[in-house]
Amino acid sequence: MNSTTETSISVDTNILFYSFDPRDVSKHEIAKRIMSFCLERKAQIALQVLAEFHHASVRKNVVSPLQADAIVQDFMQRMPVIATTPGDLATALDLRQRHGLQIFDCLILAVNNRSGCASFLSEDLQHNRKIGQITVLNPFLLTPSELDALLA
């Protein structure tokens, strides 16, 4: 576990996005629960995830630009934010070649791998896939008891 965090869970942009987007009630409730857990446990979050959230939430009219600014600032104050390094980009390029993923997903995975993340919660990547030291989990595919165990 990373010494800067109390948990080794991190989230992809879509989980943060769903925590503010009420249009899919089930995903919204699960994502809110996950983000509450992450805030309580001071789980790390990639800087890129915050930037992508800002872009997506404004573009899809979930929040206004000023609201998105405030949300991102709040998360930056309440969670350890992991910035991208040149080494992360090199790792991301390698991950892209080996796993055939989009470079932006690989960059988030590289940052989280470097930072000691064990479980990466994402709707977009293959559920239960192991990438480096990270296991990708789609929380919307977990049973209620599996989600409870993950967030215990």
N, C-alpha and C positions, 0 to 999 in steps of 0.2 A: 504494500500500500504506500502511496506517496505521502511523504511526511507533511506536505502542505494541506492535505485534505483528510477528513475523517472517514471518507468512503471512496471507493475506487470505481464509482459509477459516473459516467458522463453521458450527455445527451446530444443528439443531432438536432439540427435546426427545426425539423418537423415536430419534434416533441415540444420544444419551447413554443412554436407557432400554435399548435393545437391547444396549448394551455391558455391561450388568449382568444382562440377562435371557437365560438359556441355553436357553429353550424352543424357539426357532427357531435351530438351530445355525448355519446359513449367515449369517443376519442378525447373530447374536451375534459371530461371528468377524470379519465385515466391520466392524461397529461398534466392536469392540475395537481393531482396526487403526487405524481413523479416530481414535478418541479417544487412542490412543498417539501418533499423529502430531501431533494438536492439542496434547497436553501437551508433547511434545518441542519443537515450534515455537512454543509459547506463543500459540496461536491464541486469538482473543477468544471469549468466550461471553456471551450475554445473561443478565442476572440473572434474567429471567423464565424462561428455559430451566431454570435450576437449581431454581427454585421449582416449576415444573411437573414436573420430574423427581422431586423429593421427593414430591409429591402422588401421581403415577402409580405410582412404584415401591412406595410403602407400600400404596396402595389395591389394587394387583394382587399384593400379597404377594411381591414380588421380593426385597425387603429389609425389615428391621424399621425402625420409626421412628428408633431410635438409629443404626442403620447408615446410613440415609438422611441423617441429620444429619451424620455423619462424612464421608460421600462428598461432600456439598455443601461442607462446610468445606474438605476437601482440594482440590476444584476451585477454590474461591475463593482459596486460597493459591497455586495452581500455574498459574493462567491469568488473563489480564486479563479482569475482569468488567465488562461494559458495562451501566450502569444506564439506566433509562428516564427521559427528561426530558419536561416538558410539550410541548416542540416535537415530540418523537417521537410523542406521542399525536395531535397535529394532523396530522402526516404519515401516521400509521396510518389516521386517518379518511379522508384523501384516497385512500390506497391501497385502502381498503375500497370506496370509491365507484367508483374507476376499474377495479379488478380483480375485485370481487365475492368477496373472500376474507373469512374470519372475522377479526374485529377483533384477536383474540389473535395470530393469525399475522401480521397486518399490523403489530402493535406490535413483534414480534421482527424483522421485516424492516426496519422504520423505524430501529430501534436499530442494526442491522447496516449499513444504508445509510449512516447518519451516521458510522459508525466505519470506513468504508472497506473493508468486506467485498466481495469480488468473487464468491466462490462460497459459496452457502448449501446445505448438505447436509440434505435432508429427504425422508422417504418420503411425506409428506402433500400436498405441492404438486406442480404439474405439472412433470415433468422437462424440463429445458432452457428453462424459462420465464424471460424477462428481466423483472425488476421493479426499476425504477430502475437503479442500476448493478450490481445483483446478478443473477447467473445461478443459478437454482435447479437443483440436481442431485440426483437420486435415486441414491444410491450402490449401491443394490441392483439397479438397471437397467444399471449400467456393466459393461462387459466387464472381465475381470481386467487387461488391458493399459491400459484407460482409467483404472481405479482406481489402478494403479501410477503412471501419468503424473500423475494428480491429486495423489498423495501423494509425489511425487519431490522 
